[in-house]
Amino acid sequence: MMTPPPPPPPRGGAVCSDVCICVLGSPAPYISLLLEAGHRSPGDALLCLSPSWLSSPASSSSLLVHKAVTFDLGGRTFLATFNPPRLVTYFLSCDPYQEVMRGVGCPMGGSGALNRFWSDVLTTRLLMEKAGIPTPPTLALLLAPPSGESQAEPLGPSSGHTEVVHLVAAGTEQLDLIRTKMDHFLESEPVKKTDRVVVRLSGGRFADPGHQGVVLHYVERSSSEELWSRMLQNIPRLLPGEAVLLEAFCSPLRPWARVQTTAWDHDVKPEVPDVTFRVCAVVTRNPQDVPLLYKLVCRVGGCDRPLSHSQSVCQSLESCLSALGLTDPALPVCLRRLACRTALDCLRVVMEAESTMSAERRGGAAAQSDMMGVDLVFTEVNSVVGAVVLGLHPSLCLHRSVQPADGAVGAEPEGEERWDSETEAQRGTVLLAPLVRSQRYLMEDRTVLVVGAGSHSKRFIWEAARRYKIKLLLVDGDPNHFASRMVDGFLALPDLPDHRRDAQHCTRILDWLRASALRPHGCVCFWDDCVVLASLVCDRLGLRGPPPAAVCVAKEKSCTHLHLLHLTRDTEETPRTPEHLQGLLRTTWNQEEIPEHLTGTKGHHRPVSVQEPGGQADSQADQRTMRRGVEMEGHTLAPPPPPPSSSLSPGPGSVRASVPLLSPSPASYAVPCVHVETPADLLKAGGAVRYPAVMKLEYGAGAVGVRKVCSLEESLLHMERIAGDLREETDYPGIGLGWGNAMTLMEYVGGTEHDVDLVLFDGRLEGAFVSDNGPTRAPGFTETAAQMPSGLSLDRRAQLIRAAHHACLGVGLRDGVFNAELKMTPAGPRLIEINARMGGFYLRDWILELYGVDLLLSALAAACGVRPRLPSAAGLPARGHFAGVMVVVSQHLGALKSTASPARLRVLHQEGALWLNELAADDELISGEYEEPFCNVGVRDGRSGRDARARLLALCQALGLHRPPRYDLEYFLSHFS
């Protein structure tokens, strides 16, 4: 029951998210989606009960909502009025509202045209047979469709078990032909194996989702005269495009032993009718058009009458088999796998067919079937169990996969769903496509300024942005960088690597934007050297992003830990910051000098007033008290005002004041360390840092120059070596020497190493992905191997995610995509460092392949103020397992020039034998004392991480990359087991 509207929110109402998932019509078909969306993204799932609640501007393809029922946490609903109206970013409609959908440009998860097309049993059956998917033997009497309407191309008798007889008219002129065809069908070999046949109508009126392919009668196969009478009754009813289907009854899997029943009256033994069941599998496509299984349930009923979705009991597969006496524990696993493979094959047929349809035939340019219900039955032939597809349910799939319980619509079916490793890898969520497609729609034609082009490993950025229809402006120090030809605007700053002058670089970037009349909606950085400069540009333009003070704290490794440790002290002393960073933070920007068209706020992210409660804060901390400023050296950098679209306003307190709300405190994850610039700093560090310790470049990247030291003497020697070899940017470009070659001495932390990639918005955790790193090659720390998902237990993964999230909040990182490196010790997680940008190497590709989430899109969306909402922050199912190893020139030069040449690795990648991430260009096969990985070679396996590691090791042995004992991949990969 709809609850009464809450009191009007103060000061104009709550601010809604940009995402708007809208369902028009009856809530029954999509009630589970609305409830799930209301739980994950309160207020963003809307139900419009009338087309009059929507409008479409005459000169635009956008769709606007003026009034709707909103879904909130706990299934609460509110009737809300929007002023101004909300922009629909994902649309689902129930027939017959076709006029509203005409000309709509927003993403649609289906349409009336697609629903009717896939609800036509004959059309579906022909396409399935063409793809080799088993369907019941069928004789179809089809009345030719009206001119101009297309029908699936009929197949000949040799193409499958479906034969189509084209009727000239719905009269009796072809009765002799029809009778001959019917008799021949009844005597065919596939039909002789069954005792009954089914008569149903298909197409036209009978393709309406309300009574799709209505089953009219079960008739005994031997009763040919009764069957002929039924045919004569239905043929005259046909309209053009409709058909009478005569199909063989598929006998369901029979129980091997009946379950004993006990009656209250022992003298009365009621007859228990034979029962049958069919499987309804709900499949969905992810944003990369990969079919996945969302839900699988069984419908149970008696064998004496047709099984109806609306008049049958919904159970889990395990409960159904158990009730039928099929108790073999291996049987549910095998049948679930069989149903999963068959249903996913059906969705592949759907996607392939829709890819060849015109926009008009699909019912809209952005219309596609994002979810589909597949009805199938298990049959046994010659002791072999198979799955036969009965039909598809495009619009009622969610409604038919749940059963009301205790009056609660959308309750789960009785019994527990068990997912084995194979079906787990094919598991999907129904919300991922609507949320990601919404974000893509919102990001189309946005302009984003990228500071720093990076190396060859960042090539995917420019290619992906073009696919997403996002315009990129690029600033880089190399005027001939290959990326300059792949973006919409380019500014070359030859002295960009000298980051001591970032304040000047920022001014020059703003001058360029002003002179070129460019107005970016966001600014972001993917290259570690330029994160501070990008934050300065965001601050100057008033764009959403991490504040410069927070980025400076994260950029300097020792400052990160000292800042977190300082949060628990009562003293007012603050962590030291290098002088050139202090200068950046103390720079006063004159906002009046910036033209309004450069602020990126006018006309975007307008607050929307609604008559409903505001957004919910993160359950782990009250984010309203968080502030985007950071206190450093007694000076507080005041953060810019948050964009108007923010649903959580930063409170008046500082970061330090809000940290006690985080439990455990971020200080519990920090490690003692000291900033080192001279040998005297090392001598003073004796009381602060215990040995063994780790020495690393303060602003370094790629683990270049990182070494484990066991004494003061080793520390002094390593510092002397670095001072002589790595002094300035030209000595090793791209590892942070533009910031100087100061070092950090940090206590060595034992345990396993892990990466946590975070998606944050307004401080709220939107997404988190954990990966494992293998042992490094002592005494250095260059990465050797990795796997994803993490092999840790769920509770330890949660500890790592919480530690990374709280550490980012502790330093003031609240908006964007960040990467945290941690170690899991017996006492819990310990922080290594925070990267105030998206994770590098293979991480973006692996996460995209396994979870369907593009961190690049999330970073660009967050920079533009679009909340990168995901169906679950840390609970998305992984589509398999990745294992990968790093290839380094010093150990693999011979293989890279022969058995594992870059060209051959690319071919193997295209063939699917491995996954290749190129981290350097082909002409960078240069070996040296300090080096970064040349590439990463990985393998994805759908069953287990162990199988992925075994396949990877065998592949690397064949390619000559396994070179024990100097580069022992078996040892590197063994730590994951």
N, C-alpha and C positions, 0 to 999 in steps of 0.2 A: 504494500500500500504506500502511495506517495505521501511523504511527510509534509506538513505545512511549511511554507517558506520561512527561513530564519529572519530575524530583524535585519533591517538594512545595515550594511557595513558602514563604518564611519568614513567620512571624508571621501565620498564618491565611490566606495566599493572596493572589493578586492581586485587585485591585478591577476588576470588569467595568463596562462601559458600561450605561446604562439601556436602550439599543436592543437588541432580541433578535429576529433574523429566524430563524424556525424552519421547517424542512422535515420533514415526517413521511412516512416510507416510503422507497422506493428513491431513491438520489441521482441516478440517470440523468436524469430530466426537468429537474432544476434545478441540474445540476452547475456550469454556467458561472456561474450567479448566486451559488452558494455560494463558488466560487473568487474571483469578483470582490469579493464582500462581505468575504471573509477578507483580501484584499489591502488594501482601503480601511479596513475596520473590524475589525481582528483580534480574534477571540474573540467577535464578535457574530453570526456566522452559525453556526447549530446544525443538525445533522442528527440527528433522532430515528428510530432504526431500528425502534422498537416503540412502540405506544400506551401501554404500561405505563410508559414513561419520562416520561409527561406526566400531569398531574392537573388537575382543575377543582374548586375548592371548591364545596360544595353551595349556598351562599348567594351565589355570585358568578359573574359571566360571564367572569372572568379565566381564563387558561390558564397553567399553571406547568410549568417544565421541571426535572426532577430529575436527569436524566442525558442526555448528548448527545455527539456527535462535533463538536468545534469546529474551525473552519477558520481558519488563521493565515497569516502572510506566507509567500510561496513555495510555497503549496499544502500546507503542513504540516497534519496533522490530529492531534487528541488526543482521547482519550476522557476526558471530564470529568464529575465529579459535583458538583452544586451544593447547598450547604447554607448558608442557606436556598435554596429553588428560585428560579429566575429567572422573571420575568414575561415572557411572550411578547408582543411588540408588533407582530409581523407574521407571519402563518401561511400556509403553503402545504402542502397535503396531496395525496397520491396515493390514489386509491381502493384498497381499499374501507373506509377508516377514517372512516366517517360518524358513529359514535357519539361520537368525540372532538370532532368539530366542532359537534355539536348544542348550541346555547345559548352558544357562544363569542362574546364581544363584541369581541375584538381585531380589527384590520383583517386581512382575508384577501384574498390575490391570486387568488382563485378558490375553487371548491368542487366537490365531486363532482356536485352538481346542475347547476352551470353547465358543467362539463366534458362531461357527458352531453348537455346541451342543444345545445351548439355543436359537438359531435362528430357529431351527427345530420345527415348530408349533406342530407336532404330538407328539414328545418327550416331549415338555413342557406341552402339554395338559394332557398327561397320568400322569405325575408326579403331576400336580396340582390336578387332580381328586383324585389321591391317598391320597393327603393331605386334601381332603374335600373342595377345593376351587372351586367355580362354574365356569364352562366353557361352551361354546355352545355345544349342542348335535351334535355329529360328527360321520360320517361313514368314515373310512379311508381305502383306498385300497392301501396296502403297498407291493411294490416289495421287496422281501427279500434282505437284505444287503449282500455285499460280505463276504465271510468267513473271520473270524478274526476280523470283525468290530462288535461292540456291539450296541444294540439298547435298548431303554428303554423297560422294560418288559411289554408286552401288558396286559391289564386288561380284565377280562371277562365282559359279558354284565351286570352282576349284580353289578359290581363295580362302574359304573357311566354311563354317557351318551355318552361315546366314545367306539365305536366298531371297531376293527381292523380286516380286511380281508386280509390274506396273499396271495399274488399272486405268482404263481409258475414262470411265465414269463410275459413279457409285451405284450403278444399276445392276442388272443381272445378265448383261450381254456376254460376260466372260465366265459364266458359271462352270461350263465344262472344263475350261482350263484351270479354274480354281480348284475344282474337285480332283482333277488329275494331280495337280501339284500337292494337294493335301494328302492324298493317298500315298503318293511317292514319299512325302516327308515322313509319314507315320511308319513306313516300312524301311526307312533308311537305318543304317547300322547304329549311329549314335542314339537315335530315338527309341530303337527296339530295346535298349538296355534299361529303359525307365518304364514305369507302369502308369504314369500320368503325363498329361500335357497341360500347358497353361495358355489361356486366351487373355490377351490384354490389348488395349488401345494405346497408340503412341502418336506423338507429334501434334501440332496445332493446338487445339483446346486442351489436349491431354498432356501437353508439355508444360502446362502451368504448374508452378511449384506446389500449389495446393492439392492437386490430385495427379501427380506425375505418374504416367504410365499405369493407369489404374488397372489392377488385376481384376478381371471379371469372373473367371471361373477356373476351377480345377476340373478336368474331365479325364476319365479313364481312357487310356490309349486304345483299348479294345472297343470302346463305344464310339465308333466312327460316325454313326448316324446322329447321335446326340451332339457330337462335335460339329458335324456339318450344319445342324440346326442352329447352333450358336453362331457359326460364321455367317449364316444367312441373316441372322438378326442384326449383326453389327456392321456388315458391309454397307447397307444403305445409309447408315448414320454418318459415314465418313464425309468430311469436307476436304477440299484440296490441301495436300500436305500432310494428311493424317493417314494412319495405317492400322490394320488389324494384324497383331502378331500372334503367331502360333509357335510356341516354344516348348522344348522338352523340359520336364520338371527335373531339377537337379536334386537328387536325393542327398540329404545332408549326412554328415558323419554320424554313424549310429553308435550308441553306447554298447560297450562290451559286456556290461553287467548292470542290471537295474538296481537302483538304490531301494532298499527295503523301507516300506512305509508302515507306520503303526497308526491304527485308527483308535479313537476313544472307545468305540464299541467293538470289542474283539470279534463279535459274531458277524459284523458287517465288514466286508473287505471291498471298499470302493475301487472301481476300475480307474486306473491312472492312464489317461490317453497318452499315446506316443507324442513326444515333444520334438520340435525342431528348433534350430537357431540359425541365425545369419549374423554376419559381422558387419558393423559399420565403422569404417576407418576414416577419420578426418585427417586430411593431409593439407599442408600449407606450403607455400613457397617462401624462401627467405629472400632478402633484398638482392642476392646474387642469382636468383632464379634456380636455386637448388631445392628440389622437393624434399619435404621432411614430414614425419608423422607426428601429429599433435595428440590424437586420442584414438583409442581403439576399444569399442564396447560391443556387446552381443545383445541381440534381440531374441527373446525366447517366446515360443508359443506352441500351440498344438499343431499336429501334422494334418488334422482333418479340415483345415481351412487356410486360406491365404494368410501369410504373416504380414501384419500391418505395423508400420512404425508407431502409429498413434495408439494402437491397441495391443501392445506387447510389452513385456517386462524387459527392462534394461539392466544388464549385469556385466561384470567384468568377465574376461575370457576364462580366468582361473575359476571363478565361482560357477560359471556355466558348465565347464568341463567336469568339475567336481560333482555337480548336481546330476549330471548324466552318467556318472559312474566311471568316467575316464580319468583314472587316478594316476596314471604314469607321470611322474614329475617332469620328465623331459618333453612330454607332449605339449604343454602350454608354450614352452620356449620355442619349439619347432613351428607350431602353428602361428605364433606371433611373428616370427621371422618371415614365414610364408605370406601372411597377410600384409606385413609391412612392405615386402618387396613388390607384391602385386599392386598395392595401393599407390606406391610411389611411381611404379611404371605407368599407372593410369594418369597421374598428374603430369608426367612427362609428355604423354600423348596430348593432354589438354594444352600445355604450354607450347608445344610444337605447332598444334593446329591454330592457336590464337596468334602466334607469331606471323602466320601467313594471311591473317584476316585484315581487311581494311578497317580503318577507324570507325567507319559508319556501321560495318557489320558487327564490330565489337560493342557498339553502343556508346563510343566515346574515344577520344584520342588517348586518354590515360586510363582506359578501362582494361582490366585483366582479372582473371580468376585467381585470387590470392589464397582461397581455401576451397576445398571440395570434399564432399562426402562420397565414399566409395562403398557400395553395398556388394558384399561377396558372400559366398557360401563354400564351406569345405566339403568336398566330395571324395569318395574312395572308389578307385577303379583299379582292379587287379592288385589290391593291397597297397596301392600307392595313393597317398592323400594329396589332393591338389586344390587350388582355389579357383573358383569360377566367378567372374564379375557379372552381377545382375544389372547394375545401373549406377548412375552418378546422381548426387544431390548437391547442386551448386549453392542454393540459398538456405536450405533448411538443415545443412549438415551439422551446425552447432546445436541447433534445437533438438535434433534427433539423436545426438550423442550423449545427452544427459537425461536424467529422470528426476522429476520433482520428488522431494522427500520431505515429509512433515510440512508441506506447504511452501517449501523453499524452492523457487525456480532456479535451476542451474546447479542443483546438488550433484555431487559426483555419483557415478553408478556404484551399486553395492559391490563390495569386494575391493581388493587392493591390486592395482596394476603393477606388474613386475617387469622391469626392463633389464634384459640381459645386455652384454657388452655390444653385441651387434646392433640391436634395435636402439640402444641408447645413443649410438653414433648417428642414428637417423632421426633423432627426436627433435622436434621444433616447438616453437611457441606461436600462438595465433596473433600476438601483439607486435612481433618484431617488424613484419612488413608494414602495417599501418603507421607505426612510429617512425621508421626510417624513411619510408616514402614521403611522409609528412615533412620531415626535415629536408629531404632533397627538394621538395616542392618549394619550401620556404627559402632555400638557399639559391634557387635558380636566379641568375642575373645579378646576384650580389657581387660586390667588388671587395676583395680582401688584399691588403698590403702584406707581403711576405718580406721580412728582413733577413737577408742572408740566404744565398742559394744552396750552400752546402756542396757536397761532393757528388760523385757519380751515384752514390747510394740513394740520393734523394730524387732521382729521375721520376719515380712514380708519382710525385706530388703534382707535377705539371700535367702529366697525362691523365691522372684521375680528376683533377679540377676541370679539365676540358669535358670529360664525360659527364660530370655533375653540372655542367653549364655555369660554372662559377668563374668570374673574371678575376685574374690575379695581376697585381702590380708587384714588381720585384725590385729590391735594392740589393746590390752586391758590389764587391770590390773588383771583380774581374769583368772588364767591359766586353770580353769575348766569351763569356760563360755560355755553354750550350743552352741553358735555360732561358737566356735572354730572347731567344727566338720562339719560345713556347708560351709566352705570357702576353698580356694585353698592354703592359706598360713597363718600362725598365729604366732604372736610374743607376748609373755606374759611379761608385765612390771609390776611387783607387786607394785612398788611405783608410778604408773601412776596417782593415785588420788591426789598426791601432785603436784599441777600444778605450784608451785613456782619453780619447777625444770624442767620446760618444755624445756628449752634450752638443758639440758642434755638428756631429753627423745628424743628430735629431733636428736641429734647426735647418740644415740643408735639405733634409727630406721634406719638411713642412713647406719650405720655399718651393720645392719642385712640385708638390701637390697643388700649391696655390697657383703657381704659374701655368700648370697644365690643366687647371680646373678639374682636378680629379677628387672624387669624394669616396673614399673607402668606407665600407660599412664595418670593417674590422681590421685588426692588425695582429699578426701572429708570427712566430718564429719556430723553425724546425731545426736550426743549427745552433749548437750549444754556445758558440762564441758570441752570438748576437742576441741572446735572450734579454740582456739588460737594455740594449738599445731599443728593441721592440717594445719593452715595457715603458720606456720613456716616451716613445711615439704615441702609444695608447694613452698615456697620461696627458700628453699635450692635446690630443684630439678628443679627449673625453670618451674614448671607446672602452668597451668592457675588456678586462684582462687583468692579470696579476699586477699589483702595484710595484713600482721600481724598488722600493725598500725590500719587499718580500723576495723579489728576484735576486737582488744583491745578496741577501742572506743565503739563499739557496745556491747561488753561483760560487760563493767561497765556501769550500768544504768544511774548514775548521769553524767558520762563523756559523754554519748551520747547526753544528753540535753544541757550540758554546751558547748560542742563542736559546736552544731548547733546554739545555741544562740550567741556564739563567732563569728560566721561567718559574722555577720552584724556589728561588732565593728571595730573601727579604730585602737584600741590599739593592740599591738603585744603580749599582755599577752595571754597565752594559757591555756586550761583546765588542772587541775592537774591530774596526773596519778600516781597510786600506784607505789612504788619503784620497786617491783618485775616485774611489767609490763614494766617499763622504762628499766630495765635490759634486758628484752627480746628484746625490740626494738633496743637497742643500740648494740646488739651483732653483730659483723662483721663476715660474713660468707666468707670463702675462697673457691670460686667456683672452683679453680684449684684442690682442694683436691677431688672433686667429679668426678668419672669416667664418661666418655661420655655416657656409656650405662645407667646411672642412670638419666641423664638429661631429658629423655623422649621427646626429640625434634628431634633427628636425624631420618630422613626417614619418619616423620609424618607431616601431614598438610603442604605439600609443596605448595608454592605459585604458582598459576596457572595464566599464562599470557593470557589475552583475549583482543580482540579488541572491547571493549565496555566500557561504563562508569562504575565508581566504585559504591559501595553501597551508599544508602541514609542514612543520619543521622536522628536521632529521631527528629520529628517535634517540640517537646517540648524544646529541648535544643541541642546545637551544641556539640555533645559528643567528638568531636575531641580535645576540649580544656580541657577535664577532665584528671585527673592524678590519678594513683592508689596509690600514696603516701599520707601520712597524717602527718601534722606537730604536734608534741607533745613535750612540755617542751623544746622548742627551738631546738629540734633535728628533722631532716627530714629523715624518712626512705625511701631510694631510692627504688622504686619498681623494680622487675626484668623485663627484656625485655619482651614485650608481645609475645605470640606464633606467629610464622610466619603466621598462618591462620587468624589472626585478620584482619578484614577489616577496622577497625578504629584505628589509632595509637594515643596513649595518647600524648597530647600536652606537651609543656615545662612548663606550669604553674602548680601550686599546686591546690588542691581541693578548697582552699579558693578563689583562683583567678577565678575559673570557676563558683562558686555558684551564683553570680549575674545573670547568664544567666538563672537560674531556676526561674520561676515565678508561684506562690509566692515563696519567699525564704524559704528554709527549716527551718529557724529560726522561721517562723510564726507558726510552728507546735510544737515547743519545749515548755516545761513547767519548770518554776523555780524549782530548787532542789539543795540540798547540799549533799556532801559526809560526812558520819558520822562514826567515829571510837571510839570516847570517848564522855562522857557527855558534855565536854567543847565544842565539835563541835556543839552539839544541842543548847547550850546557845548562840553561835555565829550566829546561823542560823535565829534568830528572825527577822532580817531585810530583809533576802533574801527570806524566804518562809513564806507564810501566812497560818494560820489554818482556816478550817480543812485541814489536810494533810494526806499523806499515807506514812507509814514506811515499807520498804521492805529490804530484803537482797540484797546487792549490786550485788552479782553474783548469786543470787538465781534462782530457777526454780520451776514450778508447783505451784506458789502462796503460797508456804510454808513460814510461818512467816510474811505474808503481813497483815497489819492491818491499819484501819483508826483511826487517832488520832485527837483530837479536841483541844488539849492544849499542852503546854510544859511539864506539869506534866505527861500527858498520854504518851508522847513520851519517857520521861525518864524511866517510868515504863516498857514500852514495850521493850526498849533497854536493860534494866536490865534483863528482862525475857529471851530475845534471848541470851544474853551473858552467861546466866547460862545453857540454854537448848541446844543451837545449837552452839557449839564451834569449832568442827572439823569434818572431813569427817565421822568418825565412829559414830557420833551422829545421822546422817541422811544421808546415802549414796545417792549420785546422785542428790543433790539439789545445788551443787556449793560450799560446805563448804571447798573443797580442795583449794579454792581461798581465804579463810578467811571468817570471819563473819561480816565484815564491812556492814554498812547499808546506805540506801538512804532515805532522807526526801524530799518528793515531794509534791507540792501543789495538793490538791484534785481537780479533774476535773469531773464535772457532765456530764450527757449525756448518750447516749447508747454506749455500748462497741462492738467493731468489730475486726475481724482478717482479714488481707489482706496477702495472700500468693502470692509472686512475683517470676517470672522467669526472670532473667536478663542475658544479654550477651553483653559484651562491653558497658555496661551502658544502652543499649536499652531494653525497656520493651517488653518482648516476651509473657508474660502471667500474668494475675492477676485474683484472685478469692477472693470474699468478702463473709464473713459469719458474722452472728449476734450472740452475746452472751447475755444470760439472766442475770437478776440481781444476784448478789452474796449474800451469807449468811453473813449479817453484824454481827460483825464488820470485818470478814475475807473477803477474795477475791477469795476463791476457786470457780472454774467454776461450774455452776449448769446445764445450758441448752444452746442449740445452735440451729441455723437453717441455712440452705444454700439451694438456693441462698439467698442473703440478701433481706429483705423486704423493704429496703430503695428505694427511687426514683432513677432513673438512674443518675440524675445529682449529687446526694449525693454519690452514689457509685463511680462515677468518681472523686469526690473530695477526697474520701478516697484513691483511687488508686494513684492519683497524689501525695497526701501527703506521702504515703508509699514509692513511687518511689523516690521522691525528697529527702526524709529523708535518704534513703539508699545511694543515690548519694552523699549527703552531708557528710556522714561519710566515704565515699570511697568504698562502696560495689557495685561492678560493674558486677561481674560474679558469677552466682550461683543461688540457690533457697533460698529465705529468707522469714521470717515471721515477720510481723509488727503488733503490737497491738495498736489500736487507739480508741479514743472516738469521737463520733460525737456530737458536742455541737451546740447551736444556732448560735455561731459565726464561725462554721466550724470545721474541724478535729483538734484533738490534739493528739500528739504522747504519748503513754505510754512507749513502749520499742521496740527495734529491736532485733530479734533473728537471728544471722548470720548463720542460718542453716534452713533446711526444717521444716515446721510446724509439730507439734506432734499430739498426741491423735488420733482423728478420721479424721483429715483434708485430709490426703493423700487418704484414702479410699473414702471419700465422693466426692472429686474432680474427682477421677477416675471413679466413678459410674455415676456422673451427667454430666461430660464434656468429658469423654474419654481421659483425660490427666493424665499421671502418673508423679507426681512430683519427684518420685524417679528416673525414667529414665531421666527426665530433669536435675536433679542434677548430675547424673553420666555423662551424655552427656556433660554438661557445663564444668565439671571438666576435661574432656578429650579434650576440645577444639572443640566439635561438637555443633554448634548452635542449641538450642532446639526450633526451629521455630514452631509456631502454626498458624492455619488459621486466628486467630484474637487474639489480645492481651487481650482484655477485653469484646469481644462481642460474645463468643461462646454460643450457646443456651444450656440451662440446660435441662437434661433429667429427669425432675421431681423436687421434693422438699424433702429435708431431715430435720427432726427434731429429736433431741436427748437430753438425760438427763444423767448426771453423777450419778453413783452409788458409794457411799462412805461407808466405813465399819462402821463408827461411827453411821450412821443412818439406815443402811440396813443389819446389821449383821444377824438378824433373818431371813430375806428374803433370804439372800445369802446362808443360811444353810437349806432352805426349798423350798419355792415356786419359788424362783429365783436363784437356785443353778447354779454355772457355767456350769455344765453339761447340765441342762435343757435349759439354755440360748443358748448354742451351738446348741442344737437340733432345737430350734426355729429359730436360724439364718440359719441353713441348709435348713429348710422348707420354708424360706422366710417370716416368720411372723415378724421378726425384723432384725435389723442390729447390730451386736455385735462387739465392739472393746475391746479386752482384754488388759488392761493396766498393769496388775500385774498377777503373777502366782497364782494358786489356794491355795497354802499354805501361802499366804501373807494376810490372813484375820486377820489383826492386827489393832486394833483401838488405836488412840492416840490423843493428843492435836493438833499435827501437822500432817496432812495427805494429801495425794494426792488421786484422784479418783481411785477406784478399776477397773472400767470398764465404758464404755459408751454404752447405749442402745438407738438405733435410729429406726426410721421408715421412709421409703421412699414412697412418694405418687406421682402418675403421674399427678395429677390435680392441687393441690394447697397446699401452706404451711399450710393453715388453716385445711385442711383435714388431713395432716400429723400430725399436733399437736393434733387434736382430736383423731386420731387413737392411737397415742403414749400415751396420757393420759389414755385412756381406757385400753390399754395393761398394763401400769404400775400399774393401780389400780388392775387388775387381778393378777399381779405378786407380789403385796404387796410392791411396791417401792414408792407409793404415800402415804406419812405419814404426813398429816397436823396435827398441825401447824408447827412442827419442820422441816419438809422437804416437803413443799407444792409445788408439781410439777405444779398444776394448776396456782399458782401465778407465778412461774418461767416462764411458757410458755405463760402467758397472755401478757407479755411485747412485744411479737412479733406481736401482732395484732394491 
